[in-house]
């Protein structure tokens, strides 16, 4: 193919381009310099964040916004360890990432060298797979395999640890065919007998509910789900990560379920006689007490990962497969049904147990989020941080399409939302990107204001500033006799002045009456803005 | 689904013989709170593949989850649970036992009964080699204990499925 001698760094960057990568997020340092030297004039857009954690979350936001693999780069030692929270966040939510870390020269590994850290060992539990490349001749294959692993089956982050001497070592590119699928190939079709059982169960059910999760988003199964619902008229509740896979403006949408979910979704689950779980993992925030979760229901569970089936809840009809494929097949097998009584009952539940917050003339976060939702009607991409504002956003912000509501679900990583918005904004230049955050969360990655400014990324930052770590405070109120241990952020900076320091326009909303006008102003401000 | 009783399972894993693989497997057990009672690793006839024989315990749900999680690991080629079949198992123990002159004949007799061997003889201690299943090893240890056991090294269980008989 190409007999020219290339360095490891050149092979890596070539590998990224062969995988169709156009954007990388990173932060340079000593042990990754040969790679950065190649990136310097490579046809790749490199986004320089202000912290490696920001780079990992930005790559994650990029991946969630597009469905493509996000790439982040860091140096050895502290650079690499700063990625760990980002990798764990992506791992918990099955987001495809490839992280590249510099490493001290192979001969120095294990000698406690300067900026050396065993990131290979450290990252095993927070990645789907990882590599330490010791021989430049394996690199070409490793890069290809890393992307393959990240994006196939149940997706996830992959790390390549790349010693400095291997970056500089030279070898010739070889012709390599498709990578051998490592491990067992995942089943995608769904077993025909189980699919038949599922069709029969749907036909018999009087009160079925679809419990839809992130697996549907990962497999791009939105159209198939919509068709399945159109045929079967089964109401849909989504998990936090499933938000948007089914339009929340549809009358059959029940919004989010679980501990923080809508009352009507939880009631519907409680009453259901058939629970159709699609790409979900019965997380403890959804099914806290598995014995009391959907107690009357037969359970169908479809997932690409066999280990998720039966992990927390006994399943009556297990189906291992890719959701897009499985739902596509089901749609050809299933008969259209009416289900009038159940739908009427659901409508009644929604009317009797509505989402509600105090309307007392005070500025309420729920009011801000509902106003934002009503004003934008799904036409923006929203990211959130973690805490009360996140749950309010999940409830009050109506998502219409998948990949438009980006949040750290499984890991619950404070500080995720803003850098994720940066990544999403780089990916979706056609969409306004809004990040909803709290005063606690925002300060965990506040340094990325510089990134937003430097690249003039139109990220609209809304900080719900109540001076408290609200979610933890709420738990202290309920479970710890109102002993508010260290949840009051007694000092907060003046966020507007901070923004001003970064040359980012900022203004404050204090009255309910100005919410709509100020949201409008933020959305119409060019570049980044902080509210 | 977790109210069933806990049972001991011997799992045999065929894995890539590469650095880091054992670490992934052990890490999976500690990270998910599974038990390892014993673990034995060595290359197979194919130098690229190692066999790990692992003894764990848990109820059916836990064992099912252990097998599924192991199967997800990229370097795990095959997982076999010997509970599903008939199998042979062995454990090897080296036992250093105090050999006072008045006990020597008894030690040799016990060793003989258990089809063990004396592999090292010192002025005060004999080192014995015994193989067998767990119960057999435990039994000989019980008999030798009164004489004074200085040190023991055990391999942990290894196992293979039995061939079908006509």
Boltz contact constraints between the chains, C-beta under 6 A:
constraints:
  - contact:
      token1: [A, 124]
      token2: [B, 24]
      max_distance: 6.0
  - contact:
      token1: [A, 124]
      token2: [B, 27]
      max_distance: 6.0
  - contact:
      token1: [A, 125]
      token2: [B, 27]
      max_distance: 6.0
  - contact:
      token1: [A, 125]
      token2: [B, 31]
      max_distance: 6.0
  - contact:
      token1: [A, 129]
      token2: [B, 74]
      max_distance: 6.0
  - contact:
      token1: [A, 182]
      token2: [B, 74]
      max_distance: 6.0
  - contact:
      token1: [A, 183]
      token2: [B, 74]
      max_distance: 6.0
  - contact:
      token1: [A, 306]
      token2: [B, 68]
      max_distance: 6.0
  - contact:
      token1: [A, 307]
      token2: [B, 68]
      max_distance: 6.0
  - contact:
      token1: [A, 307]
      token2: [B, 69]
      max_distance: 6.0
  - contact:
      token1: [A, 307]
      token2: [B, 72]
      max_distance: 6.0
  - contact:
      token1: [A, 314]
      token2: [B, 1]
      max_distance: 6.0
